[in-house]
Amino acid sequence: MVYELIENRKEQAIKNGFDLGCKFNNQSTELFEIHPSTHNEQGFFNLSVAKLTFIRTKDIWKIFWMRGSLKWQGYGRSPEARKLNEALFVVNEDADGCFWKLSSAT
């Protein structure tokens, strides 16, 4: 499901000069944009898009977005979802423009 979301958005991202990726850490999944950089010795930097964390005791997915302060913030419109695909739908829809800041730019 996560990879499907990335593939659906990849064409627009590449058109804007970057790529998309994700990483998994225990019960969390983080989506990020991969941008080229001349200032970074690795030649790229990651810009966090969203973090989805599964809370096993409540059987829900918490949805977070990265603030300008570089701190994760619960997504106000829909802070949790019962299923992973519902959480991914919220991130993909991005009704408030919190997640896909650069990849949705034209």
C-alpha positions, 0 to 999 in steps of 0.5 A: 500500500505504501509503495503504491502511494509512492508510485502514484506520486512519483511521476509528478515528483520526478517532473519537479526534479526529485524522487520519493521514498519511505522507511520503516522503523518498528511500528512507524512508516515515514514518507519523504521526498529525496532532493538533489543537493550541492551542499550535502556531501552525499549529493541529496537530502530527505524532506519528511512528508508524513509519519504513520505510527501504529498504536497496537494497544488501540489498534489505530494508525496515528498520522503526523506531518512535519512542521517547519520547526522540524518536529512531528505534529499530529494531523489536526483534520484527521489525527488517526485512522483505523486501517493503514490504507485509510491513513494513506488516503488522508496523506495522499488527499492532503486536504490542508496542504501539510504533507506534499509541499514540494511534490505538488508544486508545479 
